Amino acid sequence: ELPFQDNFTYSVPMTPAELEEVLQFSYKNKLGAAGFLQFDNKTNFDVKTLTLQSVNGKPVTEKSKSQSIMVAMPISILNGMDGIIPLAKIGERNKTKRVPLDHLMLMQDIIIKQCVLDQWDELNLTSLDFKKADRDQDSRVENKEFVEYLQKSHPEFGKGIVDLFWENLDTDGNGYLTRKEFLRRTTLSLDEESMKELVKFRKALEEGRLSFTSKRSSFLSSATSRQGSSADGGQDTPIKFNVFTERFHQSVTIAEIDE
């Protein structure tokens, strides 16, 4: 079951140990009730021992339990909805109540995108597939070529899922796929640059130095950080937050069950 259509998504850093505590709380207090948490299929939580076994397909060890991971979920539960206490504490730490909702993506959109990209990964297409799809050999695959190749090579997919593949691969909307876009794979961890962006965003948010100019569909892809005060002649400097856009599929995703 997908979350409510008006559930807005936010992504916060936490450790696997904290995620384990969140899921333990959910199973002990919310099982069979509203607010019980679901999580994506690359996260393995043993419901018998209530222990987190893996995150993003990687085993959880004593060492990795203290490492930072990104977790995407409805911002409402970070703000205290449904009384999931461990998440509410993480929300307070990240000051999520200060975040304007009209700049967030919908949870349904995030989950659909993650599922589509996971399905694309499982096809495990290669450069040979790109060459076959590129019928006119102009080193790019246009929409018509893409649809024709996928429907021929993978007839189990209807046009609906093929269109979703295209929508999530042609991220720049130029009407064709480069070899890199065609062969994209889901990355399972944030790189160092993305983590630095996230730290920069959190600091600017906490200090009240952000003014948002993005549309909901691009989700914080454009924001401005005020460097210094007006009295000091401070200037607005753009900050790139691509960590919040194309990299949501790298995060653990949590959703709620409504009963």
RODO-2510 file (C-alpha; in nm, 4 decimals, decimal comma):
residues 259
     n   res          X          Y          Z
     1     e     0,0000     0,0000     0,0000
     2     l     0,1368     0,3400    -0,0968
     3     p     0,1336     0,6217     0,1599
     4     f    -0,1232     0,9017     0,1483
     5     q    -0,0972     1,1228    -0,1585
     6     d    -0,0300     1,4273     0,0597
     7     n     0,2571     1,2707     0,2554
     8     f     0,5586     1,4933     0,1954
     9     t     0,9031     1,3374     0,2007
    10     y     1,2111     1,4397     0,3910
    11     s     1,5499     1,2712     0,4150
    12     v     1,7495     1,2737     0,7382
    13     p     2,0808     1,1248     0,8478
    14     m     2,0797     0,8638     1,1214
    15     t     2,2828     0,5602     1,2174
    16     p     2,1780     0,1971     1,1622
    17     a     2,1582     0,1713     1,5425
    18     e     1,8980     0,4506     1,5446
    19     l     1,7092     0,2921     1,2547
    20     e     1,7019    -0,0344     1,4483
    21     e     1,5570     0,1470     1,7501
    22     v     1,2900     0,3068     1,5281
    23     l     1,1848    -0,0287     1,3810
    24     q     1,1885    -0,1942     1,7241
    25     f     0,9538     0,0767     1,8516
    26     s     0,7267     0,0245     1,5512
    27     y     0,7010    -0,3522     1,5993
    28     k     0,6525    -0,3278     1,9754
    29     n     0,3981    -0,0451     1,9743
    30     k     0,2403    -0,0102     1,6285
    31     l     0,2033    -0,3613     1,4866
    32     g    -0,1498    -0,3957     1,3491
    33     a    -0,2249    -0,0280     1,4125
    34     a    -0,2049     0,3011     1,2257
    35     g     0,1502     0,4269     1,1964
    36     f     0,3151     0,0840     1,1671
    37     l     0,6270     0,1374     0,9560
    38     q     0,7155    -0,0323     0,6297
    39     f     1,0630    -0,0183     0,4792
    40     d     1,2162    -0,0880     0,1399
    41     n     1,3181    -0,4359     0,0349
    42     k     1,6934    -0,3673     0,0572
    43     t     1,6568    -0,3274     0,4319
    44     n     1,6336    -0,6516     0,6292
    45     f     1,4879    -0,6391     0,9816
    46     d     1,4523    -0,9693     1,1704
    47     v     1,1060    -0,9525     1,3265
    48     k     1,1833    -1,2418     1,5642
    49     t     1,4935    -1,0941     1,7238
    50     l     1,4009    -0,7329     1,6387
    51     t     1,7462    -0,6683     1,5015
    52     l     1,8538    -0,4859     1,1870
    53     q     2,0400    -0,7270     0,9609
    54     s     2,1164    -0,5174     0,6529
    55     v     2,0691    -0,1674     0,5109
    56     n     2,0681    -0,0948     0,1368
    57     g     2,1678    -0,4557     0,0808
    58     k     2,4768    -0,4299     0,3010
    59     p     2,5128    -0,6295     0,6255
    60     v     2,4940    -0,4325     0,9492
    61     t     2,7976    -0,4888     1,1717
    62     e     2,8951    -0,3474     1,5082
    63     k     3,1283    -0,1089     1,3261
    64     s     2,8726     0,0036     1,0674
    65     k     2,6020     0,0596     1,3305
    66     s     2,7580     0,3958     1,4149
    67     q     2,8016     0,5134     1,0545
    68     s     2,5659     0,7705     0,9060
    69     i     2,3026     0,6652     0,6510
    70     m     2,0214     0,8577     0,4811
    71     v     1,6603     0,7653     0,5517
    72     a     1,3679     0,9080     0,3554
    73     m     1,0191     0,9141     0,5100
    74     p     0,7071     1,1300     0,5466
    75     i     0,8104     1,4473     0,7279
    76     s     0,4905     1,4235     0,9340
    77     i     0,6235     1,1303     1,1376
    78     l     0,9473     1,3192     1,2001
    79     n     0,7291     1,6007     1,3332
    80     g     0,5564     1,3720     1,5836
    81     m     0,2576     1,2302     1,3957
    82     d     0,1530     0,8820     1,5174
    83     g     0,3761     0,9128     1,8244
    84     i     0,6819     0,7287     1,6934
    85     i     0,9040     0,8643     1,9673
    86     p     1,2513     0,7726     1,8275
    87     l     1,1654     0,9422     1,4962
    88     a     1,0243     1,2483     1,6694
    89     k     1,3573     1,2882     1,8524
    90     i     1,5465     1,2646     1,5230
    91     g     1,3062     1,5224     1,3785
    92     e     1,3814     1,7597     1,6663
    93     r     1,7538     1,7111     1,6137
    94     n     1,7188     1,7980     1,2454
    95     k     1,4691     2,0820     1,3097
    96     t     1,2250     1,9370     1,0567
    97     k     0,9363     2,1547     1,1802
    98     r     1,1140     2,4521     1,0238
    99     v     1,1096     2,3019     0,6748
   100     p     0,8459     2,4541     0,4388
   101     l     0,6197     2,1741     0,3134
   102     d     0,5589     2,3315    -0,0251
   103     h     0,9192     2,2570    -0,1229
   104     l     0,9044     1,8829    -0,0519
   105     m     0,8380     1,5929    -0,2851
   106     l     0,5457     1,3578    -0,2322
   107     m     0,6251     1,0226    -0,0704
   108     q     0,4349     0,8343    -0,3396
   109     d     0,6571     0,9874    -0,6070
   110     i     0,9716     0,8834    -0,4182
   111     i     0,8571     0,5234    -0,3675
   112     i     0,7471     0,4860    -0,7282
   113     k     1,0806     0,6240    -0,8483
   114     q     1,2767     0,3918    -0,6204
   115     c     1,0771     0,0875    -0,7351
   116     v     1,1219     0,1824    -1,1006
   117     l     1,4979     0,2307    -1,0648
   118     d     1,5320    -0,0937    -0,8699
   119     q     1,3463    -0,2741    -1,1497
   120     w     1,5747    -0,1109    -1,4069
   121     d     1,8805    -0,2292    -1,2110
   122     e     1,7525    -0,5860    -1,2185
   123     l     1,7502    -0,5820    -1,5998
   124     n     2,1305    -0,5487    -1,5808
   125     l     2,1539    -0,3983    -1,9293
   126     t     2,4963    -0,3559    -2,0872
   127     s     2,6696    -0,1472    -2,3536
   128     l     2,5610    -0,4107    -2,6056
   129     d     2,1968    -0,3356    -2,5212
   130     f     2,2639     0,0350    -2,5695
   131     k     2,4177    -0,0351    -2,9103
   132     k     2,1202    -0,2486    -3,0153
   133     a     1,8696     0,0111    -2,8961
   134     d     2,0557     0,2882    -3,0799
   135     r     1,9261     0,1850    -3,4224
   136     d     2,0548     0,4872    -3,6143
   137     q     2,3957     0,4633    -3,4393
   138     d     2,4130     0,8297    -3,3391
   139     s     2,5467     0,7409    -2,9913
   140     r     2,2188     0,8199    -2,8182
   141     v     1,8885     0,6419    -2,7682
   142     e     1,5784     0,8422    -2,8443
   143     n     1,2386     0,7712    -2,6900
   144     k     1,1023     0,5809    -2,9894
   145     e     1,4142     0,3623    -3,0048
   146     f     1,3970     0,3027    -2,6295
   147     v     1,0317     0,1952    -2,6334
   148     e     1,0787    -0,0312    -2,9348
   149     y     1,3866    -0,2018    -2,7894
   150     l     1,2374    -0,2574    -2,4427
   151     q     0,9098    -0,3926    -2,5806
   152     k     1,1023    -0,6305    -2,8079
   153     s     1,3680    -0,7458    -2,5598
   154     h     1,1424    -0,7459    -2,2521
   155     p     0,7835    -0,8027    -2,3707
   156     e     0,6755    -0,8654    -2,0105
   157     f     0,6794    -0,4887    -1,9566
   158     g     0,3765    -0,2915    -2,0678
   159     k     0,4059     0,0591    -2,2078
   160     g     0,3234     0,2047    -1,8642
   161     i     0,6363     0,0686    -1,6947
   162     v     0,8489     0,1446    -2,0039
   163     d     0,7299     0,5064    -1,9870
   164     l     0,8234     0,5148    -1,6169
   165     f     1,1698     0,3806    -1,7003
   166     w     1,2129     0,6605    -1,9520
   167     e     1,0827     0,9297    -1,7175
   168     n     1,3316     0,8308    -1,4471
   169     l     1,6285     0,7839    -1,6808
   170     d     1,5907     1,0955    -1,8976
   171     t     1,6370     1,3214    -1,5960
   172     d     1,7427     1,6247    -1,7990
   173     g     1,4351     1,5926    -2,0222
   174     n     1,6255     1,6369    -2,3485
   175     g     1,4405     1,3532    -2,5226
   176     y     1,7269     1,1053    -2,5508
   177     l     1,9511     0,8884    -2,3334
   178     t     2,3283     0,8977    -2,3363
   179     r     2,5184     0,5762    -2,2751
   180     k     2,5740     0,6876    -1,9140
   181     e     2,2016     0,7508    -1,8559
   182     f     2,1049     0,4218    -2,0205
   183     l     2,3500     0,2231    -1,8086
   184     r     2,2809     0,4022    -1,4800
   185     r     2,2756     0,1894    -1,1687
   186     t     2,1385     0,2539    -0,8222
   187     t     2,4261     0,3628    -0,5962
   188     l     2,3846     0,2240    -0,2466
   189     s     2,5680     0,4861    -0,0449
   190     l     2,6184     0,8600    -0,0455
   191     d     2,9568     0,9799    -0,1610
   192     e     3,1733     1,2211     0,0387
   193     e     3,0634     1,5234    -0,1650
   194     s     2,6954     1,4496    -0,1006
   195     m     2,7516     1,4142     0,2716
   196     k     2,9298     1,7532     0,2754
   197     e     2,6304     1,9051     0,0931
   198     l     2,3962     1,7601     0,3531
   199     v     2,6020     1,8978     0,6422
   200     k     2,6081     2,2395     0,4724
   201     f     2,2307     2,2314     0,4264
   202     r     2,1616     2,1338     0,7880
   203     k     2,3890     2,4082     0,9211
   204     a     2,2306     2,6733     0,6987
   205     l     1,8826     2,5548     0,7980
   206     e     1,9609     2,5632     1,1699
   207     e     2,1042     2,9145     1,1429
   208     g     1,8048     3,0438     0,9456
   209     r     2,0162     3,1333     0,6419
   210     l     1,8033     2,9640     0,3758
   211     s     1,5510     3,1109     0,1372
   212     f     1,3842     2,8595    -0,0921
   213     t     1,3197     2,9260    -0,4591
   214     s     1,2658     2,5783    -0,5999
   215     k     0,9463     2,4179    -0,7218
   216     r     0,8149     2,1113    -0,5431
   217     s     0,9110     1,8838    -0,8325
   218     s     1,2791     1,9704    -0,7983
   219     f     1,2801     1,9549    -0,4169
   220     l     1,5353     2,1911    -0,2744
   221     s     1,7388     2,1790    -0,5943
   222     s     1,7777     2,5546    -0,5730
   223     a     1,8245     2,7377    -0,2469
   224     t     2,0119     3,0417    -0,1302
   225     s     2,2359     3,0772     0,1712
   226     r     2,2743     3,4180     0,3305
   227     q     2,6405     3,4768     0,4018
   228     g     2,6596     3,7340     0,6817
   229     s     2,3966     3,9852     0,7873
   230     s     2,2515     4,2697     0,5827
   231     a     2,4392     4,5147     0,8016
   232     d     2,7592     4,3352     0,7129
   233     g     2,6792     4,3587     0,3430
   234     g     2,6077     3,9862     0,3281
   235     q     2,5400     3,8373    -0,0112
   236     d     2,3137     3,5539    -0,1261
   237     t     2,5163     3,2577    -0,2463
   238     p     2,3544     2,9630    -0,4250
   239     i     2,4030     2,6177    -0,2743
   240     k     2,3679     2,2982    -0,4762
   241     f     2,1570     2,0363    -0,3023
   242     n     2,1518     1,7577    -0,5601
   243     v     2,1772     1,5179    -0,2645
   244     f     1,8031     1,5727    -0,2197
   245     t     1,7018     1,5176    -0,5826
   246     e     1,8630     1,2429    -0,7846
   247     r     1,9886     1,0541    -0,4814
   248     f     1,6693     0,9707    -0,2978
   249     h     1,6879     0,6184    -0,4375
   250     q     2,0114     0,5732    -0,2404
   251     s     1,8267     0,6115     0,0894
   252     v     1,6412     0,3702     0,3104
   253     t     1,2740     0,4500     0,2547
   254     i     1,0164     0,4308     0,5326
   255     a     0,6415     0,4593     0,4861
   256     e     0,3417     0,4125     0,7132
   257     i     0,0489     0,1708     0,6970
   258     d    -0,2915     0,3312     0,7471
   259     e    -0,5334     0,0943     0,9195
***
